[in-house]
Structure formats: C-alpha cells, structure tokens
Amino acid sequence: MMRRSIAMMSVSQMEEALREILGPEANELAKKTGFIQRERKEGITGSNFAQTVVFGWLAKGNATLGQLTQMAQNCNLNITESGLSQRFTKEAAEFLRQILEKLTNYTMKAEAADIPLLKRFSAVILEDSTVVSLPPELEEVWEGCGGSTGTSKAALKMHVRWDIKSGELQGPQLTDGKVHDSKGPFQDTPVPGGALYVADLAYFFLARIKKWRKRDEEGKRRYVVTRLNTQCNLYTHSGHKLELRGLLPRQPGKVVELGVLVGKQDRLPARLIMICLSDEVTKKRQEKIEKEAKADGRTASPEQLELARWLLLLTTAPCRLLSFREIVVIVRLRWQIELLFKLWKEHGMIDEWGTKKPWRILCEIYGKMIAMIIQHWLLLWGCWHDPHRSLVKAAEIVRQSARRIIDALHANKQTKQMQQALLAIKQEMRSGCRLNPRKTHPNTSQLLLDGLDWHLTLT
C-alpha cells in the first residue's frame, strides 16, 4: 500500500487525516469488515465506535467499560456497558486492525531539532520490534513461538522503523510473534540516500549493507552503524584474514580503529572500532547477557561473557562524517526506540487488558495502537523541535487532551476548534516537558549536542 506523505505536518493536515480516517473511512471499513451490517439513523457506526475506543484508551490505557461509555457520549454515541461489551467481536477486531493499517500508511514528519550531528544525514533511521504475548485462543490469528518456557503459543510482533531526525514513524507493521527480525516486513525496504541506518545485530545483513554503499540515482550513499557480529570474518585490504582477539585493546579507555573488509564473500569495506571498557561496565554487560540467556532458557557462552569487555562497532561512514567518539554516541540512539516501546507499553498499556475475552483483547491492542500513532503525531507537532524533549511528559499532556480533541473533531470545521486545540497542546508542551540535565549519566540529547564524556585514547 502506498504511503500518503506529508513532508512537514501542519494543523490542517493533521485535522484532515484524523477527520478522514476516523470519519468516512472508518464507516466504509466497518461495512467492508462486517462490523456494521446495516446503518441506522441513530446508534453505533464505524466512526463513533472507533473514536470511542481509541480516544477512551488514549485518555486512560486501562479504561473500564464504564469509562469508555462516558467517552462515547463525547462521540455522539449513547450505549450501555453491556451493549459496548457485545460489540468487541472478531469483526470489530478486524475493523480496528484495518484502521491501524490506514493510519500507519501516513508519513508524518516534523521540524528537526537543531542537532548538528544529525544534520549531516538526510535521515537517521532506527529499526527494531516488540512482542505482545497473547492468550492461546488467538494462536490462529497471531502465531507465537510454541508455548515453551518464556514463550507463548500466540504472540503479535510489531516492527518499526523510526527516523529519529524528523520523527517519521514507519509501522508498526504486524506479523506473527514467531517471525524473526531478519525476516521482518522492512527487509526489502530501502532507506533514503544520504541516510544513516542504526540497528542491532538482528538486522546485520552484509549483502544489504554492501548494496547501500552504492550511490543512488542522486549520487548519494547510505551509511550503517552497528555492533559487530563476532562470527563475521575480517580481512585486511590486502586480503589477509584477521583474528579479532589479536586486535583488541587491553586497557580500559583504549581504542583501536582499523579499516577492514567484512565477510568471506562480500568483503564489505568498513571501519572497525574496538573500545576496552571499565571493569564496572563490563560486569553490568555480563549480568545483562546472563539475564537474557536465562530468560531464553539457555546458558551464556564463555565467549559472550569474555567479549563483554569490549564495545565492538562497525560502520561504513567515513571519518570525515563521523569520528569514533561520535559513532559511540550514535549507537546509543538505539536506546530511543526501546524508550518508544516503553512509552507504548507502560503508559499506553498496549500489552495490558482487563478481560479474558480473546476478541476484546485484540480490539484493545489495535485500538490502543491507533491511539499511540495519534499520540506520536501530536508529539511530533508539539515538541519534536526541542532536542531535550521528554516524550513521557509530553504524552501525559496528550492523554489529558483526549476529550478536547474529540470535541474538536465533532465541531464544525469552520470554527477552527481543532486548530485551537492543537495549538493549546503545543503551548502546554513548551512548559515542563523537557528532560532534566544530568551530570553523572548525561541524557542522549546532551551527548548529541555536547559530545561523549568518556576518557578514550586512540592507539
């Protein structure tokens, strides 16, 4: 499905998108999916049902049926708790899923914050996924990993690409929980020329990275920063195989940087950066490795634990674009997508529900994810221009504004009530929605602007 692109979002564009998707398009999808079988002059429609659950759960992630029926009044829907409960059917779940798909089809971008390091690239793209475990009754809809220890027979995986520069969100694209990240829906989706792609080892594909090194039609290359897959073969430019252990610096704070060829077949030209970490950091990394291994029902390998002493990075970006210190800062950006998922789960409660009914659970997940996309648009509109923005604090303002947005959607467009509501949200986000600066462990925004505070020596 082709994405609808909005280069730089405005009040009118956001209002138009919300009115269209949660209005006529919702009514059309309700008929198409069988959620609404016949229209009545008064009563439930695709539009007022979608608005009720989406803004009800946006306002409060654990909203009860009673609280949802209260929100329904704002959406011109008079319905009882029992009546609403009966509407959470298989057809309702599919209806909300298709609205979510429509919503993710929009490309919304914001004014980039004034961060010189990120301005060197056309985009700075993060990619990751998050899983929501489901009751086994939903295995036929979303298949998990089989129900062994630590896994679920039914699970939904959400795949996301996020341009941390403009805020543009691609996805979430939904797949079975058992789908490996390497087989995700974005595997064949290119990144724009001049972009920097930052991803974890699950997205480490030498063939794709090598392809991205070639210039596009506009003569621009795409660059990658990633952790090193230690199973990869490394070679000198003259073709001699390198042994990683013989290259590693041995003193904390020491850095070794080499130009290498990566891969037995691909021979990808790249910069290898190896940093020896302190005992304190090493211990924390080893504890994390052991914890993750235990959660997966396995034992951490001695090699994994030994290599935890080094930060091993690979990049195709030349020195003129990124120094080794800047690369360390860029790698830390990956944590931002984890914070996005945390925002969705802890505050949006997309993986929590107060029912055992399978179809209502799916309705909750899809409805809450629609709410999270709308929330994301409002965050882009309200605070993305600020390098020190706090998405958690700004999201609280969005939740508090849910009824204000609904009222604006139902007001006559000529009154410009939506414009007033969105401008008020933006104004509120300018006060008290910033991260507090930290001296001991600087925020990512501080590192992006001020540089890395580690004591490192290139050897």
C-alpha positions in Angstrom: 0.0 0.0 0.0 1.4 3.4 -1.0 2.1 5.8 1.9 0.5 9.2 2.0 3.3 11.6 2.5 3.1 14.8 4.5 6.5 16.5 4.3 6.1 18.8 7.3 2.9 18.4 9.3 0.6 21.3 9.9 -2.6 21.7 11.9 -4.8 21.5 8.8 -3.1 18.3 7.5 -3.4 16.5 10.9 -7.0 17.5 11.2 -7.8 16.4 7.7 -6.1 13.0 8.3 -8.0 12.4 11.6 -11.3 13.5 10.2 -11.0 11.3 7.2 -9.7 8.1 8.9 -12.0 8.3 11.9 -14.9 9.5 9.9 -15.9 8.4 6.3 -13.1 5.8 6.0 -14.0 4.2 9.3 -17.6 3.9 8.3 -16.6 2.4 5.0 -14.3 -0.1 6.7 -17.0 -1.0 9.2 -19.2 -2.2 6.3 -16.4 -3.9 4.5 -15.3 -6.0 7.5 -18.9 -6.8 8.5 -18.6 -4.9 11.8 -21.7 -2.8 10.8 -24.3 -4.8 8.9 -26.9 -2.2 8.5 -27.0 1.5 9.1 -29.4 3.2 11.5 -30.2 6.8 11.9 -29.0 6.7 15.5 -26.8 4.2 17.1 -23.4 2.7 16.6 -21.3 3.4 13.4 -17.8 2.6 12.5 -16.8 6.2 13.1 -18.3 6.7 16.6 -17.2 3.2 17.8 -13.6 3.8 16.6 -13.5 7.3 18.2 -14.9 5.9 21.5 -12.4 3.2 22.0 -9.4 5.0 20.5 -9.8 8.2 22.5 -11.1 6.3 25.5 -7.9 4.3 25.7 -5.8 7.2 24.7 -7.1 9.1 27.8 -6.6 6.1 30.0 -4.9 2.9 29.0 -6.8 0.8 31.5 -10.2 2.5 30.9 -13.1 0.4 32.1 -16.3 -0.3 30.0 -18.0 2.4 32.1 -15.3 4.9 31.3 -15.5 4.0 27.6 -19.2 4.6 27.6 -18.6 8.0 29.1 -16.2 8.8 26.2 -18.9 7.5 23.8 -21.1 10.4 24.9 -18.5 12.8 23.5 -18.6 10.8 20.2 -22.4 11.1 19.8 -22.9 7.5 20.9 -25.3 6.5 23.6 -24.5 3.0 24.6 -24.5 0.8 27.8 -21.6 -1.1 29.2 -23.3 -4.4 28.2 -24.0 -3.1 24.7 -20.4 -1.9 24.2 -19.1 -5.2 25.5 -21.1 -7.1 22.9 -19.5 -5.1 20.1 -16.0 -6.4 20.8 -16.2 -9.2 18.2 -14.0 -10.8 15.6 -15.3 -8.3 13.1 -14.6 -5.4 15.4 -11.0 -6.6 15.8 -10.5 -6.8 12.1 -12.2 -3.4 11.6 -9.8 -1.7 14.1 -6.8 -3.6 12.6 -7.6 -2.1 9.2 -7.9 1.4 10.7 -4.5 0.9 12.2 -3.2 -0.1 8.8 -4.7 3.0 7.2 -3.1 5.2 9.9 0.3 3.7 9.5 0.1 4.4 5.8 0.5 8.1 6.5 4.0 9.6 6.5 4.1 12.4 9.2 7.3 14.4 9.6 8.2 17.2 12.0 10.7 20.1 12.0 14.0 18.5 13.0 15.7 19.7 16.2 18.8 21.8 15.8 21.4 19.0 16.4 24.4 19.5 14.0 25.5 15.8 14.3 22.2 14.5 12.9 22.0 17.2 10.3 24.9 15.6 8.4 22.5 12.9 7.2 19.2 13.1 5.3 17.7 10.7 7.9 18.9 8.8 11.0 16.9 5.5 11.0 16.4 3.1 13.9 14.8 -0.3 13.4 13.5 -2.8 16.0 10.5 -4.8 17.0 8.5 -5.5 20.2 6.3 -8.5 21.0 2.9 -8.7 22.8 2.1 -12.1 24.2 -1.5 -13.2 23.6 -3.8 -15.9 25.1 -3.5 -19.2 23.3 -7.0 -18.9 21.9 -5.6 -16.3 19.4 -2.9 -18.6 18.0 -4.8 -18.9 14.7 -4.7 -15.1 14.3 -1.1 -14.4 15.5 1.2 -17.4 16.0 3.8 -17.3 18.7 6.9 -19.5 19.3 5.2 -22.6 20.5 4.5 -22.2 24.2 7.8 -23.4 25.6 9.4 -21.7 28.7 9.4 -17.9 28.3 7.4 -18.1 25.0 3.7 -18.0 24.0 1.7 -20.1 21.6 0.1 -16.9 20.4 2.0 -13.6 20.1 2.0 -10.5 18.0 5.2 -8.8 16.8 5.2 -5.1 15.9 8.0 -4.0 13.6 9.0 -0.3 13.5 11.4 1.9 11.5 11.9 5.4 13.0 13.7 8.4 11.7 15.0 10.0 14.9 15.8 13.2 13.0 12.3 14.0 11.5 10.3 11.7 13.9 8.8 9.9 10.9 7.5 6.5 12.0 7.1 3.6 9.6 4.8 1.0 11.1 4.1 -0.7 13.3 3.8 -3.5 10.8 2.3 -6.5 12.4 3.5 -10.1 12.0 3.2 -13.4 13.9 5.3 -13.3 17.0 7.5 -16.2 15.7 8.8 -14.1 12.7 12.5 -13.4 13.2 13.5 -9.8 12.9 15.7 -10.7 10.0 12.6 -11.7 8.1 10.6 -8.6 9.1 8.4 -6.5 6.7 11.1 -3.9 6.2 13.9 -6.3 5.0 13.5 -5.1 1.3 12.5 -1.5 2.1 15.4 0.8 1.1 16.5 3.8 3.2 16.8 7.2 1.6 20.1 8.4 0.0 22.3 10.2 2.5 20.7 8.4 5.5 22.4 6.8 8.4 20.9 3.4 9.5 21.4 2.3 13.1 20.3 -1.2 14.0 21.1 -4.1 16.2 22.7 -7.4 15.3 19.3 -8.9 14.2 19.4 -6.6 11.2 23.0 -7.2 10.3 22.9 -8.2 6.6 26.2 -7.8 4.8 24.6 -8.1 1.3 22.2 -5.3 2.1 24.8 -3.1 3.7 27.0 -3.6 0.7 24.2 -2.6 -1.6 23.6 0.5 0.4 27.2 1.6 -0.1 26.5 2.1 -3.8 25.4 5.6 -4.8 21.7 6.1 -5.6 20.2 8.0 -8.6 21.1 11.3 -6.9 24.7 10.1 -6.3 24.2 9.7 -2.5 25.3 6.7 -0.4 23.6 5.3 2.6 25.6 4.6 5.8 25.4 2.0 8.5 26.4 1.9 12.2 26.0 -1.4 14.0 27.6 -3.6 16.6 30.0 -6.2 15.2 28.7 -9.7 14.6 31.8 -11.5 16.1 31.1 -14.5 13.8 32.0 -12.5 10.8 35.3 -13.0 9.0 37.6 -9.9 9.0 40.3 -9.2 6.4 42.9 -6.6 5.7 42.6 -4.6 2.4 45.3 -6.9 1.0 43.2 -10.0 1.8 44.9 -11.3 4.9 42.5 -12.8 7.5 42.4 -11.0 10.9 41.9 -12.7 14.2 39.7 -10.5 16.4 41.3 -11.4 19.7 44.7 -10.3 18.5 43.3 -6.8 17.7 41.5 -6.0 20.9 42.9 -3.2 23.1 43.7 -4.4 26.6 43.5 -1.3 28.8 40.2 0.4 29.8 39.7 3.5 27.8 42.0 2.4 24.9 40.5 2.5 21.4 41.7 0.7 18.3 40.3 1.6 14.9 41.0 -0.3 11.7 39.9 -0.2 8.1 38.8 -3.8 7.3 36.9 -6.0 4.8 34.0 -7.8 6.4 32.6 -11.2 5.2 34.2 -14.1 3.4 32.2 -13.5 0.3 31.0 -9.9 0.5 34.3 -8.3 1.6 32.5 -5.1 2.7 34.8 -2.2 3.3 34.2 -0.8 6.8 35.7 0.8 9.8 36.1 -1.5 12.9 36.1 0.3 16.2 37.1 -1.6 19.4 36.9 0.1 22.8 38.1 -1.6 26.0 35.5 -0.9 28.8 36.0 -0.5 32.5 35.5 -3.4 35.0 32.3 -1.8 36.2 30.7 -1.5 32.8 31.9 -5.0 31.8 30.3 -6.5 34.9 27.0 -4.8 34.1 27.1 -6.1 30.5 27.9 -9.6 31.6 25.0 -9.6 34.1 22.7 -8.5 31.3 23.9 -11.3 29.0 23.4 -13.9 31.7 19.9 -12.5 32.5 18.8 -12.6 28.8 20.2 -16.1 28.4 18.3 -17.3 31.4 15.1 -15.8 30.1 15.6 -17.7 26.8 16.2 -21.0 28.8 19.9 -21.2 27.9 23.4 -20.6 29.4 25.5 -17.7 28.3 28.6 -18.8 26.5 32.1 -18.1 28.0 33.0 -16.3 24.7 30.0 -13.9 25.0 30.9 -13.1 28.6 34.6 -12.6 27.7 33.8 -10.3 24.8 31.5 -8.2 27.0 34.7 -6.3 28.0 34.8 -4.6 24.6 32.4 -2.3 22.6 32.8 -3.6 19.1 31.4 -1.4 16.4 31.3 -1.4 12.6 30.4 1.5 10.3 30.5 2.3 6.6 30.5 6.0 7.4 33.9 7.7 6.6 35.9 9.6 9.2 35.0 12.9 7.6 31.4 12.2 8.5 31.7 10.5 11.9 34.6 10.3 14.4 34.9 7.2 16.6 33.6 9.3 19.5 30.5 10.4 17.5 29.9 6.8 16.5 29.7 5.8 20.1 27.1 8.5 20.7 25.1 7.4 17.5 25.0 3.8 18.7 23.4 5.0 21.9 20.5 6.3 19.9 19.3 2.7 19.6 18.0 3.1 23.1 15.5 5.7 21.9 13.4 3.1 20.1 13.3 1.0 23.3 12.0 4.1 25.1 9.3 4.4 22.4 8.2 0.8 23.0 8.3 1.5 26.8 6.1 4.6 26.2 3.6 2.4 24.3 3.6 -0.4 26.9 4.0 1.3 30.3 2.0 4.4 29.5 -0.2 3.3 26.6 -0.7 -0.2 28.1 -0.9 -1.9 24.7 0.1 -5.2 26.3 -2.4 -5.0 29.2 -6.2 -5.7 29.3 -8.9 -6.2 31.9 -10.7 -9.1 30.2 -10.2 -12.8 29.2 -12.3 -12.5 26.0 -9.9 -13.0 23.1 -11.6 -10.7 20.6 -11.9 -7.9 23.1 -8.2 -8.3 23.8 -7.4 -7.9 20.1 -9.7 -4.9 19.9 -7.8 -3.3 22.9 -4.4 -3.9 21.3 -5.4 -2.4 17.9 -7.4 0.4 19.4 -4.5 1.4 21.8 -2.0 1.2 18.9 -4.2 3.6 16.9 -4.1 5.8 19.9 -0.3 5.6 20.1 0.0 6.6 16.4 -2.2 9.6 17.0 -0.2 10.4 20.1 3.0 10.2 18.1 1.7 12.7 15.6 0.9 15.1 18.4 4.3 14.6 19.9 5.9 15.5 16.5 3.7 18.5 16.3 4.2 19.7 19.8 7.7 19.1 20.9 9.9 17.4 18.3 11.8 20.6 17.6 13.2 20.6 21.1 16.4 18.4 21.4 15.8 17.9 25.1 12.1 16.9 24.7 10.7 14.4 27.2 8.2 12.2 25.3 6.9 10.7 28.5 6.0 14.2 29.9 4.5 15.3 26.6 2.5 12.1 26.2 0.8 12.9 29.6 -0.4 16.2 28.0 -1.8 14.2 25.0 -3.7 11.9 27.4 -5.2 14.9 29.2 -6.2 16.4 25.9 -8.1 13.4 24.5 -11.6 14.8 25.1 -10.5 18.2 23.8 -9.5 16.5 20.5 -12.8 14.6 20.3 -14.8 17.7 20.9 -12.8 19.5 18.1 -13.4 16.5 15.7 -17.2 16.9 16.2 -17.2 20.7 15.9 -17.8 22.5 12.7 -14.6 22.7 10.8 -15.2 26.4 10.2 -15.0 27.2 13.9 -11.3 26.2 13.8 -11.7 24.4 17.1 -9.2 21.7 16.1 -6.6 24.4 15.3 -7.2 25.9 18.8 -7.0 22.5 20.5 -3.7 21.6 18.8 -2.1 25.0 19.4 -3.1 24.7 23.0 -1.4 21.3 23.2 1.7 22.6 21.6 1.8 25.6 24.1 1.4 23.2 27.1 4.2 21.0 25.8 6.5 24.0 25.9 6.3 24.1 29.7 7.6 21.2 31.8 8.1 18.7 29.0 11.9 18.7 28.9 14.4 16.3 30.3 16.3 17.4 33.4 20.1 17.7 32.6 22.3 15.1 34.3 26.0 15.3 35.1 26.8 11.7 36.0 24.9 9.9 33.2 24.1 12.6 30.6 20.9 12.2 28.5 21.3 11.2 24.9 20.3 14.8 23.9 23.2 16.1 26.0 25.6 13.7 24.3 24.4 14.6 20.8 25.0 18.3 21.5 28.0 18.3 23.8 29.8 15.1 22.7 30.9 11.9 24.5 32.2 12.4 28.1 34.3 9.2 28.1 38.0 9.4 28.6 39.2 7.5 25.5 42.6 7.3 23.8 43.1 6.1 20.2 46.1 3.7 20.0 
